[in-house]
């Protein structure tokens, strides 16, 4: 997956709509460009509308009970951000922050709800996206189960990134991950030191290579084996 502003990313929500609906979306959307670290919306703020990410990436974060910030996932071009809050009218549940120069369409809540009322096909797309959003949050929540090892959590996260934004190359699956070791640790509930140690061990085994913000997954089957539950021992009586 290329890291460009408009580039070749699919704007999934729009591409699945008929031409009339896409044209109407264009009349109600306001496009803006953002610098690295710009906050699109913050958790607890009243919902003003949705953001369709057209270029760049954004991280979605929540605050834990002990005051720490947890990064739930990375949003890629084509995603609608703030969707759940916009539909329900509740405050935003997460904070969305750009991870590089980015571009997004903003659609005010009233206009977006009118779009859904006018074009039923858009409602169907929103239902699918909300379902995916819920399943993704539930999957990420699994990273914080005490019984799961840190290595298993990291392997699970890397595999999720392979599905979300991996590019197949001759050397392996190429991931662009503009996150620090501390931020990766926040995503799976562990420390920066643990992430550094685990990545070092994966590199030594030839499973993963890291060069700056590039991760190269060289042995995906081994990562998949790392997240499989250990077989239970038979108890003979």
Secondary structure, DSSP 4 states (H G I P E B T S, - for coil): ----SSTT---HHHHTS-HHHHHHHHHH-EEEEE-TT-EEE-TTSPP-EEEEEEES-EEEEEE-TTS-EEEEEEE-TTPEESHHHHHH-PPPSSEEEESSSEEEEEEEHHHHHHHHHH-HHHHHHHHHHHHHHHHHHHHHHGGG-TTS-HHHHHHHHHHHHHHHH-EE-SSSEEEE----HHHHHHHHT--HHHHHHHHHHHHHTTSEEEETTEEEES-HHHHHHHTSPPPPPP---
